[in-house]
């Protein structure tokens, strides 16, 4: 599973990093973000790319899991 750490970045950077990671064609990814807007935007993008997205909150961070 590939992990993308996009904490501390404002949109659209987390989406751009996620897009670059998805180009590897793996079936599972973990994306780390630290604000609700990035969580929503990455979730929307990944869903449109055919991934099922789940997330959990850990203190100030969101850990998104993308599965194909």
mmCIF file of the N, C-alpha and C atoms, coordinates in Angstrom:
data_MODEL
# 
_entry.id   MODEL 
# 
loop_
_atom_site.group_PDB 
_atom_site.id 
_atom_site.type_symbol 
_atom_site.label_atom_id 
_atom_site.label_alt_id 
_atom_site.label_comp_id 
_atom_site.label_asym_id 
_atom_site.label_entity_id 
_atom_site.label_seq_id 
_atom_site.pdbx_PDB_ins_code 
_atom_site.Cartn_x 
_atom_site.Cartn_y 
_atom_site.Cartn_z 
_atom_site.occupancy 
_atom_site.B_iso_or_equiv 
_atom_site.pdbx_formal_charge 
_atom_site.auth_seq_id 
_atom_site.auth_comp_id 
_atom_site.auth_asym_id 
_atom_site.auth_atom_id 
_atom_site.pdbx_PDB_model_num 
ATOM 1   N N  . UNK A 1 1  ? 0.852   -1.177 0.000   1.00 0.00 ? 1  UNK A N  1 
ATOM 2   C CA . UNK A 1 1  ? 0.000   0.000  0.000   1.00 0.00 ? 1  UNK A CA 1 
ATOM 3   C C  . UNK A 1 1  ? 0.896   1.238  0.000   1.00 0.00 ? 1  UNK A C  1 
ATOM 4   N N  . UNK A 1 2  ? 0.644   2.125  -0.920  1.00 0.00 ? 2  UNK A N  1 
ATOM 5   C CA . UNK A 1 2  ? 1.399   3.369  -1.020  1.00 0.00 ? 2  UNK A CA 1 
ATOM 6   C C  . UNK A 1 2  ? 0.769   4.418  -0.098  1.00 0.00 ? 2  UNK A C  1 
ATOM 7   N N  . UNK A 1 3  ? 1.601   5.175  0.598   1.00 0.00 ? 3  UNK A N  1 
ATOM 8   C CA . UNK A 1 3  ? 1.128   6.225  1.494   1.00 0.00 ? 3  UNK A CA 1 
ATOM 9   C C  . UNK A 1 3  ? 1.549   7.582  0.949   1.00 0.00 ? 3  UNK A C  1 
ATOM 10  N N  . UNK A 1 4  ? 0.584   8.520  0.960   1.00 0.00 ? 4  UNK A N  1 
ATOM 11  C CA . UNK A 1 4  ? 0.845   9.895  0.533   1.00 0.00 ? 4  UNK A CA 1 
ATOM 12  C C  . UNK A 1 4  ? 0.602   10.791 1.738   1.00 0.00 ? 4  UNK A C  1 
ATOM 13  N N  . UNK A 1 5  ? 1.630   11.520 2.155   1.00 0.00 ? 5  UNK A N  1 
ATOM 14  C CA . UNK A 1 5  ? 1.498   12.439 3.284   1.00 0.00 ? 5  UNK A CA 1 
ATOM 15  C C  . UNK A 1 5  ? 1.283   13.841 2.738   1.00 0.00 ? 5  UNK A C  1 
ATOM 16  N N  . UNK A 1 6  ? 0.030   14.298 2.783   1.00 0.00 ? 6  UNK A N  1 
ATOM 17  C CA . UNK A 1 6  ? -0.314  15.624 2.268   1.00 0.00 ? 6  UNK A CA 1 
ATOM 18  C C  . UNK A 1 6  ? -0.692  16.569 3.413   1.00 0.00 ? 6  UNK A C  1 
ATOM 19  N N  . UNK A 1 7  ? -0.238  16.246 4.615   1.00 0.00 ? 7  UNK A N  1 
ATOM 20  C CA . UNK A 1 7  ? -0.525  17.122 5.758   1.00 0.00 ? 7  UNK A CA 1 
ATOM 21  C C  . UNK A 1 7  ? 0.234   18.427 5.599   1.00 0.00 ? 7  UNK A C  1 
ATOM 22  N N  . UNK A 1 8  ? -0.411  19.511 5.999   1.00 0.00 ? 8  UNK A N  1 
ATOM 23  C CA . UNK A 1 8  ? 0.220   20.819 5.922   1.00 0.00 ? 8  UNK A CA 1 
ATOM 24  C C  . UNK A 1 8  ? 0.076   21.485 4.562   1.00 0.00 ? 8  UNK A C  1 
ATOM 25  N N  . UNK A 1 9  ? -0.552  20.797 3.623   1.00 0.00 ? 9  UNK A N  1 
ATOM 26  C CA . UNK A 1 9  ? -0.728  21.357 2.284   1.00 0.00 ? 9  UNK A CA 1 
ATOM 27  C C  . UNK A 1 9  ? -2.168  21.816 2.100   1.00 0.00 ? 9  UNK A C  1 
ATOM 28  N N  . UNK A 1 10 ? -2.331  22.915 1.349   1.00 0.00 ? 10 UNK A N  1 
ATOM 29  C CA . UNK A 1 10 ? -3.685  23.380 1.072   1.00 0.00 ? 10 UNK A CA 1 
ATOM 30  C C  . UNK A 1 10 ? -4.080  22.940 -0.334  1.00 0.00 ? 10 UNK A C  1 
ATOM 31  N N  . UNK A 1 11 ? -5.365  22.850 -0.545  1.00 0.00 ? 11 UNK A N  1 
ATOM 32  C CA . UNK A 1 11 ? -5.864  22.399 -1.844  1.00 0.00 ? 11 UNK A CA 1 
ATOM 33  C C  . UNK A 1 11 ? -5.464  23.395 -2.920  1.00 0.00 ? 11 UNK A C  1 
ATOM 34  N N  . UNK A 1 12 ? -5.144  22.906 -4.080  1.00 0.00 ? 12 UNK A N  1 
ATOM 35  C CA . UNK A 1 12 ? -5.386  21.557 -4.597  1.00 0.00 ? 12 UNK A CA 1 
ATOM 36  C C  . UNK A 1 12 ? -4.215  20.590 -4.432  1.00 0.00 ? 12 UNK A C  1 
ATOM 37  N N  . UNK A 1 13 ? -3.183  20.952 -3.671  1.00 0.00 ? 13 UNK A N  1 
ATOM 38  C CA . UNK A 1 13 ? -1.989  20.104 -3.571  1.00 0.00 ? 13 UNK A CA 1 
ATOM 39  C C  . UNK A 1 13 ? -2.264  18.663 -3.119  1.00 0.00 ? 13 UNK A C  1 
ATOM 40  N N  . UNK A 1 14 ? -3.108  18.418 -2.090  1.00 0.00 ? 14 UNK A N  1 
ATOM 41  C CA . UNK A 1 14 ? -3.366  17.030 -1.718  1.00 0.00 ? 14 UNK A CA 1 
ATOM 42  C C  . UNK A 1 14 ? -3.993  16.212 -2.863  1.00 0.00 ? 14 UNK A C  1 
ATOM 43  N N  . UNK A 1 15 ? -4.868  16.844 -3.642  1.00 0.00 ? 15 UNK A N  1 
ATOM 44  C CA . UNK A 1 15 ? -5.490  16.155 -4.778  1.00 0.00 ? 15 UNK A CA 1 
ATOM 45  C C  . UNK A 1 15 ? -4.443  15.859 -5.853  1.00 0.00 ? 15 UNK A C  1 
ATOM 46  N N  . UNK A 1 16 ? -3.549  16.814 -6.102  1.00 0.00 ? 16 UNK A N  1 
ATOM 47  C CA . UNK A 1 16 ? -2.504  16.614 -7.112  1.00 0.00 ? 16 UNK A CA 1 
ATOM 48  C C  . UNK A 1 16 ? -1.574  15.473 -6.696  1.00 0.00 ? 16 UNK A C  1 
ATOM 49  N N  . UNK A 1 17 ? -1.171  15.436 -5.424  1.00 0.00 ? 17 UNK A N  1 
ATOM 50  C CA . UNK A 1 17 ? -0.320  14.344 -4.941  1.00 0.00 ? 17 UNK A CA 1 
ATOM 51  C C  . UNK A 1 17 ? -1.040  13.001 -5.035  1.00 0.00 ? 17 UNK A C  1 
ATOM 52  N N  . UNK A 1 18 ? -2.327  13.001 -4.728  1.00 0.00 ? 18 UNK A N  1 
ATOM 53  C CA . UNK A 1 18 ? -3.111  11.768 -4.835  1.00 0.00 ? 18 UNK A CA 1 
ATOM 54  C C  . UNK A 1 18 ? -3.186  11.315 -6.291  1.00 0.00 ? 18 UNK A C  1 
ATOM 55  N N  . UNK A 1 19 ? -3.421  12.253 -7.189  1.00 0.00 ? 19 UNK A N  1 
ATOM 56  C CA . UNK A 1 19 ? -3.500  11.911 -8.615  1.00 0.00 ? 19 UNK A CA 1 
ATOM 57  C C  . UNK A 1 19 ? -2.188  11.283 -9.092  1.00 0.00 ? 19 UNK A C  1 
ATOM 58  N N  . UNK A 1 20 ? -1.068  11.872 -8.701  1.00 0.00 ? 20 UNK A N  1 
ATOM 59  C CA . UNK A 1 20 ? 0.237   11.322 -9.098  1.00 0.00 ? 20 UNK A CA 1 
ATOM 60  C C  . UNK A 1 20 ? 0.437   9.920  -8.540  1.00 0.00 ? 20 UNK A C  1 
ATOM 61  N N  . UNK A 1 21 ? 0.019   9.699  -7.295  1.00 0.00 ? 21 UNK A N  1 
ATOM 62  C CA . UNK A 1 21 ? 0.163   8.374  -6.682  1.00 0.00 ? 21 UNK A CA 1 
ATOM 63  C C  . UNK A 1 21 ? -0.705  7.341  -7.402  1.00 0.00 ? 21 UNK A C  1 
ATOM 64  N N  . UNK A 1 22 ? -1.921  7.731  -7.788  1.00 0.00 ? 22 UNK A N  1 
ATOM 65  C CA . UNK A 1 22 ? -2.832  6.789  -8.440  1.00 0.00 ? 22 UNK A CA 1 
ATOM 66  C C  . UNK A 1 22 ? -2.314  6.346  -9.808  1.00 0.00 ? 22 UNK A C  1 
ATOM 67  N N  . UNK A 1 23 ? -1.425  7.114  -10.390 1.00 0.00 ? 23 UNK A N  1 
ATOM 68  C CA . UNK A 1 23 ? -0.852  6.738  -11.680 1.00 0.00 ? 23 UNK A CA 1 
ATOM 69  C C  . UNK A 1 23 ? -0.044  5.442  -11.593 1.00 0.00 ? 23 UNK A C  1 
ATOM 70  N N  . UNK A 1 24 ? 0.344   5.043  -10.382 1.00 0.00 ? 24 UNK A N  1 
ATOM 71  C CA . UNK A 1 24 ? 1.085   3.796  -10.193 1.00 0.00 ? 24 UNK A CA 1 
ATOM 72  C C  . UNK A 1 24 ? 0.185   2.581  -10.428 1.00 0.00 ? 24 UNK A C  1 
ATOM 73  N N  . UNK A 1 25 ? -1.139  2.792  -10.361 1.00 0.00 ? 25 UNK A N  1 
ATOM 74  C CA . UNK A 1 25 ? -2.074  1.720  -10.656 1.00 0.00 ? 25 UNK A CA 1 
ATOM 75  C C  . UNK A 1 25 ? -2.239  0.677  -9.572  1.00 0.00 ? 25 UNK A C  1 
ATOM 76  N N  . UNK A 1 26 ? -1.891  1.015  -8.341  1.00 0.00 ? 26 UNK A N  1 
ATOM 77  C CA . UNK A 1 26 ? -2.059  0.070  -7.242  1.00 0.00 ? 26 UNK A CA 1 
ATOM 78  C C  . UNK A 1 26 ? -3.528  -0.002 -6.827  1.00 0.00 ? 26 UNK A C  1 
ATOM 79  N N  . UNK A 1 27 ? -3.880  -1.035 -6.073  1.00 0.00 ? 27 UNK A N  1 
ATOM 80  C CA . UNK A 1 27 ? -5.282  -1.216 -5.699  1.00 0.00 ? 27 UNK A CA 1 
ATOM 81  C C  . UNK A 1 27 ? -5.629  -0.592 -4.348  1.00 0.00 ? 27 UNK A C  1 
ATOM 82  N N  . UNK A 1 28 ? -4.602  -0.144 -3.608  1.00 0.00 ? 28 UNK A N  1 
ATOM 83  C CA . UNK A 1 28 ? -4.870  0.413  -2.285  1.00 0.00 ? 28 UNK A CA 1 
ATOM 84  C C  . UNK A 1 28 ? -3.864  1.518  -1.950  1.00 0.00 ? 28 UNK A C  1 
ATOM 85  N N  . UNK A 1 29 ? -4.382  2.596  -1.382  1.00 0.00 ? 29 UNK A N  1 
ATOM 86  C CA . UNK A 1 29 ? -3.556  3.750  -1.012  1.00 0.00 ? 29 UNK A CA 1 
ATOM 87  C C  . UNK A 1 29 ? -4.000  4.269  0.348   1.00 0.00 ? 29 UNK A C  1 
ATOM 88  N N  . UNK A 1 30 ? -3.080  4.946  1.021   1.00 0.00 ? 30 UNK A N  1 
ATOM 89  C CA . UNK A 1 30 ? -3.392  5.637  2.266   1.00 0.00 ? 30 UNK A CA 1 
ATOM 90  C C  . UNK A 1 30 ? -2.968  7.087  2.068   1.00 0.00 ? 30 UNK A C  1 
ATOM 91  N N  . UNK A 1 31 ? -3.913  8.004  2.269   1.00 0.00 ? 31 UNK A N  1 
ATOM 92  C CA . UNK A 1 31 ? -3.650  9.425  2.087   1.00 0.00 ? 31 UNK A CA 1 
ATOM 93  C C  . UNK A 1 31 ? -3.818  10.115 3.439   1.00 0.00 ? 31 UNK A C  1 
ATOM 94  N N  . UNK A 1 32 ? -2.809  10.877 3.853   1.00 0.00 ? 32 UNK A N  1 
ATOM 95  C CA . UNK A 1 32 ? -2.856  11.598 5.126   1.00 0.00 ? 32 UNK A CA 1 
ATOM 96  C C  . UNK A 1 32 ? -3.091  13.080 4.850   1.00 0.00 ? 32 UNK A C  1 
ATOM 97  N N  . UNK A 1 33 ? -4.149  13.630 5.433   1.00 0.00 ? 33 UNK A N  1 
ATOM 98  C CA . UNK A 1 33 ? -4.437  15.064 5.310   1.00 0.00 ? 33 UNK A CA 1 
ATOM 99  C C  . UNK A 1 33 ? -4.777  15.599 6.699   1.00 0.00 ? 33 UNK A C  1 
ATOM 100 N N  . UNK A 1 34 ? -4.744  16.919 6.823   1.00 0.00 ? 34 UNK A N  1 
ATOM 101 C CA . UNK A 1 34 ? -4.982  17.491 8.150   1.00 0.00 ? 34 UNK A CA 1 
ATOM 102 C C  . UNK A 1 34 ? -6.076  18.553 8.183   1.00 0.00 ? 34 UNK A C  1 
ATOM 103 N N  . UNK A 1 35 ? -6.942  18.573 7.162   1.00 0.00 ? 35 UNK A N  1 
ATOM 104 C CA . UNK A 1 35 ? -8.065  19.500 7.221   1.00 0.00 ? 35 UNK A CA 1 
ATOM 105 C C  . UNK A 1 35 ? -9.261  18.912 6.486   1.00 0.00 ? 35 UNK A C  1 
ATOM 106 N N  . UNK A 1 36 ? -10.470 19.290 6.911   1.00 0.00 ? 36 UNK A N  1 
ATOM 107 C CA . UNK A 1 36 ? -11.684 18.710 6.341   1.00 0.00 ? 36 UNK A CA 1 
ATOM 108 C C  . UNK A 1 36 ? -11.857 18.989 4.837   1.00 0.00 ? 36 UNK A C  1 
ATOM 109 N N  . UNK A 1 37 ? -11.415 20.148 4.383   1.00 0.00 ? 37 UNK A N  1 
ATOM 110 C CA . UNK A 1 37 ? -11.553 20.472 2.960   1.00 0.00 ? 37 UNK A CA 1 
ATOM 111 C C  . UNK A 1 37 ? -10.721 19.524 2.107   1.00 0.00 ? 37 UNK A C  1 
ATOM 112 N N  . UNK A 1 38 ? -9.494  19.267 2.505   1.00 0.00 ? 38 UNK A N  1 
ATOM 113 C CA . UNK A 1 38 ? -8.642  18.332 1.770   1.00 0.00 ? 38 UNK A CA 1 
ATOM 114 C C  . UNK A 1 38 ? -9.243  16.934 1.803   1.00 0.00 ? 38 UNK A C  1 
ATOM 115 N N  . UNK A 1 39 ? -9.794  16.541 2.944   1.00 0.00 ? 39 UNK A N  1 
ATOM 116 C CA . UNK A 1 39 ? -10.434 15.223 3.061   1.00 0.00 ? 39 UNK A CA 1 
ATOM 117 C C  . UNK A 1 39 ? -11.576 15.106 2.055   1.00 0.00 ? 39 UNK A C  1 
ATOM 118 N N  . UNK A 1 40 ? -12.410 16.109 1.980   1.00 0.00 ? 40 UNK A N  1 
ATOM 119 C CA . UNK A 1 40 ? -13.553 16.084 1.060   1.00 0.00 ? 40 UNK A CA 1 
ATOM 120 C C  . UNK A 1 40 ? -13.092 16.080 -0.395  1.00 0.00 ? 40 UNK A C  1 
ATOM 121 N N  . UNK A 1 41 ? -12.114 16.917 -0.730  1.00 0.00 ? 41 UNK A N  1 
ATOM 122 C CA . UNK A 1 41 ? -11.656 17.008 -2.119  1.00 0.00 ? 41 UNK A CA 1 
ATOM 123 C C  . UNK A 1 41 ? -10.954 15.732 -2.577  1.00 0.00 ? 41 UNK A C  1 
ATOM 124 N N  . UNK A 1 42 ? -10.107 15.154 -1.737  1.00 0.00 ? 42 UNK A N  1 
ATOM 125 C CA . UNK A 1 42 ? -9.425  13.905 -2.093  1.00 0.00 ? 42 UNK A CA 1 
ATOM 126 C C  . UNK A 1 42 ? -10.451 12.776 -2.207  1.00 0.00 ? 42 UNK A C  1 
ATOM 127 N N  . UNK A 1 43 ? -11.419 12.750 -1.289  1.00 0.00 ? 43 UNK A N  1 
ATOM 128 C CA . UNK A 1 43 ? -12.465 11.727 -1.346  1.00 0.00 ? 43 UNK A CA 1 
ATOM 129 C C  . UNK A 1 43 ? -13.249 11.831 -2.646  1.00 0.00 ? 43 UNK A C  1 
ATOM 130 N N  . UNK A 1 44 ? -13.643 13.030 -3.019  1.00 0.00 ? 44 UNK A N  1 
ATOM 131 C CA . UNK A 1 44 ? -14.404 13.244 -4.258  1.00 0.00 ? 44 UNK A CA 1 
ATOM 132 C C  . UNK A 1 44 ? -13.593 12.798 -5.473  1.00 0.00 ? 44 UNK A C  1 
ATOM 133 N N  . UNK A 1 45 ? -12.324 13.195 -5.517  1.00 0.00 ? 45 UNK A N  1 
ATOM 134 C CA . UNK A 1 45 ? -11.465 12.831 -6.641  1.00 0.00 ? 45 UNK A CA 1 
ATOM 135 C C  . UNK A 1 45 ? -11.293 11.310 -6.740  1.00 0.00 ? 45 UNK A C  1 
ATOM 136 N N  . UNK A 1 46 ? -10.970 10.670 -5.622  1.00 0.00 ? 46 UNK A N  1 
ATOM 137 C CA . UNK A 1 46 ? -10.725 9.230  -5.620  1.00 0.00 ? 46 UNK A CA 1 
ATOM 138 C C  . UNK A 1 46 ? -11.983 8.453  -6.002  1.00 0.00 ? 46 UNK A C  1 
ATOM 139 N N  . UNK A 1 47 ? -13.137 8.914  -5.541  1.00 0.00 ? 47 UNK A N  1 
ATOM 140 C CA . UNK A 1 47 ? -14.400 8.269  -5.885  1.00 0.00 ? 47 UNK A CA 1 
ATOM 141 C C  . UNK A 1 47 ? -14.630 8.326  -7.394  1.00 0.00 ? 47 UNK A C  1 
ATOM 142 N N  . UNK A 1 48 ? -14.342 9.474  -7.992  1.00 0.00 ? 48 UNK A N  1 
ATOM 143 C CA . UNK A 1 48 ? -14.495 9.612  -9.442  1.00 0.00 ? 48 UNK A CA 1 
ATOM 144 C C  . UNK A 1 48 ? -13.503 8.745  -10.211 1.00 0.00 ? 48 UNK A C  1 
ATOM 145 N N  . UNK A 1 49 ? -12.411 8.356  -9.558  1.00 0.00 ? 49 UNK A N  1 
ATOM 146 C CA . UNK A 1 49 ? -11.415 7.487  -10.189 1.00 0.00 ? 49 UNK A CA 1 
ATOM 147 C C  . UNK A 1 49 ? -11.733 6.008  -9.962  1.00 0.00 ? 49 UNK A C  1 
ATOM 148 N N  . UNK A 1 50 ? -12.863 5.725  -9.305  1.00 0.00 ? 50 UNK A N  1 
ATOM 149 C CA . UNK A 1 50 ? -13.285 4.343  -9.111  1.00 0.00 ? 50 UNK A CA 1 
ATOM 150 C C  . UNK A 1 50 ? -12.841 3.701  -7.812  1.00 0.00 ? 50 UNK A C  1 
ATOM 151 N N  . UNK A 1 51 ? -12.368 4.500  -6.866  1.00 0.00 ? 51 UNK A N  1 
ATOM 152 C CA . UNK A 1 51 ? -11.924 3.969  -5.579  1.00 0.00 ? 51 UNK A CA 1 
ATOM 153 C C  . UNK A 1 51 ? -13.015 4.119  -4.531  1.00 0.00 ? 51 UNK A C  1 
ATOM 154 N N  . UNK A 1 52 ? -13.066 3.143  -3.637  1.00 0.00 ? 52 UNK A N  1 
ATOM 155 C CA . UNK A 1 52 ? -13.939 3.242  -2.473  1.00 0.00 ? 52 UNK A CA 1 
ATOM 156 C C  . UNK A 1 52 ? -13.103 3.885  -1.371  1.00 0.00 ? 52 UNK A C  1 
ATOM 157 N N  . UNK A 1 53 ? -13.645 4.913  -0.733  1.00 0.00 ? 53 UNK A N  1 
ATOM 158 C CA . UNK A 1 53 ? -12.874 5.680  0.245   1.00 0.00 ? 53 UNK A CA 1 
ATOM 159 C C  . UNK A 1 53 ? -13.476 5.522  1.636   1.00 0.00 ? 53 UNK A C  1 
ATOM 160 N N  . UNK A 1 54 ? -12.612 5.204  2.591   1.00 0.00 ? 54 UNK A N  1 
ATOM 161 C CA . UNK A 1 54 ? -13.005 5.225  3.998   1.00 0.00 ? 54 UNK A CA 1 
ATOM 162 C C  . UNK A 1 54 ? -11.962 6.071  4.725   1.00 0.00 ? 54 UNK A C  1 
ATOM 163 N N  . UNK A 1 55 ? -12.336 6.583  5.880   1.00 0.00 ? 55 UNK A N  1 
ATOM 164 C CA . UNK A 1 55 ? -11.369 7.396  6.615   1.00 0.00 ? 55 UNK A CA 1 
ATOM 165 C C  . UNK A 1 55 ? -11.568 7.240  8.109   1.00 0.00 ? 55 UNK A C  1 
ATOM 166 N N  . UNK A 1 56 ? -10.496 7.572  8.830   1.00 0.00 ? 56 UNK A N  1 
ATOM 167 C CA . UNK A 1 56 ? -10.589 7.663  10.282  1.00 0.00 ? 56 UNK A CA 1 
ATOM 168 C C  . UNK A 1 56 ? -9.854  8.920  10.711  1.00 0.00 ? 56 UNK A C  1 
ATOM 169 N N  . UNK A 1 57 ? -10.313 9.455  11.835  1.00 0.00 ? 57 UNK A N  1 
ATOM 170 C CA . UNK A 1 57 ? -9.714  10.670 12.379  1.00 0.00 ? 57 UNK A CA 1 
ATOM 171 C C  . UNK A 1 57 ? -8.770  10.288 13.500  1.00 0.00 ? 57 UNK A C  1 
ATOM 172 N N  . UNK A 1 58 ? -7.569  10.843 13.460  1.00 0.00 ? 58 UNK A N  1 
ATOM 173 C CA . UNK A 1 58 ? -6.614  10.666 14.555  1.00 0.00 ? 58 UNK A CA 1 
ATOM 174 C C  . UNK A 1 58 ? -6.122  12.040 14.958  1.00 0.00 ? 58 UNK A C  1 
ATOM 175 N N  . UNK A 1 59 ? -6.544  12.488 16.096  1.00 0.00 ? 59 UNK A N  1 
ATOM 176 C CA . UNK A 1 59 ? -6.324  13.851 16.594  1.00 0.00 ? 59 UNK A CA 1 
ATOM 177 C C  . UNK A 1 59 ? -6.646  14.862 15.508  1.00 0.00 ? 59 UNK A C  1 
ATOM 178 N N  . UNK A 1 60 ? -5.685  15.569 14.975  1.00 0.00 ? 60 UNK A N  1 
ATOM 179 C CA . UNK A 1 60 ? -5.952  16.615 13.970  1.00 0.00 ? 60 UNK A CA 1 
ATOM 180 C C  . UNK A 1 60 ? -5.915  16.082 12.540  1.00 0.00 ? 60 UNK A C  1 
ATOM 181 N N  . UNK A 1 61 ? -5.553  14.823 12.363  1.00 0.00 ? 61 UNK A N  1 
ATOM 182 C CA . UNK A 1 61 ? -5.341  14.276 11.023  1.00 0.00 ? 61 UNK A CA 1 
ATOM 183 C C  . UNK A 1 61 ? -6.480  13.363 10.580  1.00 0.00 ? 61 UNK A C  1 
ATOM 184 N N  . UNK A 1 62 ? -6.606  13.232 9.263   1.00 0.00 ? 62 UNK A N  1 
ATOM 185 C CA . UNK A 1 62 ? -7.523  12.276 8.655   1.00 0.00 ? 62 UNK A CA 1 
ATOM 186 C C  . UNK A 1 62 ? -6.679  11.281 7.877   1.00 0.00 ? 62 UNK A C  1 
ATOM 187 N N  . UNK A 1 63 ? -6.961  10.007 8.066   1.00 0.00 ? 63 UNK A N  1 
ATOM 188 C CA . UNK A 1 63 ? -6.277  8.954  7.325   1.00 0.00 ? 63 UNK A CA 1 
ATOM 189 C C  . UNK A 1 63 ? -7.301  8.352  6.372   1.00 0.00 ? 63 UNK A C  1 
ATOM 190 N N  . UNK A 1 64 ? -7.130  8.614  5.097   1.00 0.00 ? 64 UNK A N  1 
ATOM 191 C CA . UNK A 1 64 ? -8.042  8.110  4.086   1.00 0.00 ? 64 UNK A CA 1 
ATOM 192 C C  . UNK A 1 64 ? -7.469  6.830  3.491   1.00 0.00 ? 64 UNK A C  1 
ATOM 193 N N  . UNK A 1 65 ? -8.293  5.816  3.363   1.00 0.00 ? 65 UNK A N  1 
ATOM 194 C CA . UNK A 1 65 ? -7.899  4.572  2.735   1.00 0.00 ? 65 UNK A CA 1 
ATOM 195 C C  . UNK A 1 65 ? -8.682  4.441  1.442   1.00 0.00 ? 65 UNK A C  1 
ATOM 196 N N  . UNK A 1 66 ? -7.970  4.302  0.344   1.00 0.00 ? 66 UNK A N  1 
ATOM 197 C CA . UNK A 1 66 ? -8.575  4.181  -0.982  1.00 0.00 ? 66 UNK A CA 1 
ATOM 198 C C  . UNK A 1 66 ? -8.396  2.740  -1.454  1.00 0.00 ? 66 UNK A C  1 
ATOM 199 N N  . UNK A 1 67 ? -9.497  2.091  -1.816  1.00 0.00 ? 67 UNK A N  1 
ATOM 200 C CA . UNK A 1 67 ? -9.441  0.702  -2.290  1.00 0.00 ? 67 UNK A CA 1 
ATOM 201 C C  . UNK A 1 67 ? -10.164 0.603  -3.624  1.00 0.00 ? 67 UNK A C  1 
ATOM 202 N N  . UNK A 1 68 ? -9.590  -0.160 -4.528  1.00 0.00 ? 68 UNK A N  1 
ATOM 203 C CA . UNK A 1 68 ? -10.226 -0.357 -5.833  1.00 0.00 ? 68 UNK A CA 1 
ATOM 204 C C  . UNK A 1 68 ? -10.973 -1.657 -5.826  1.00 0.00 ? 68 UNK A C  1 
# 
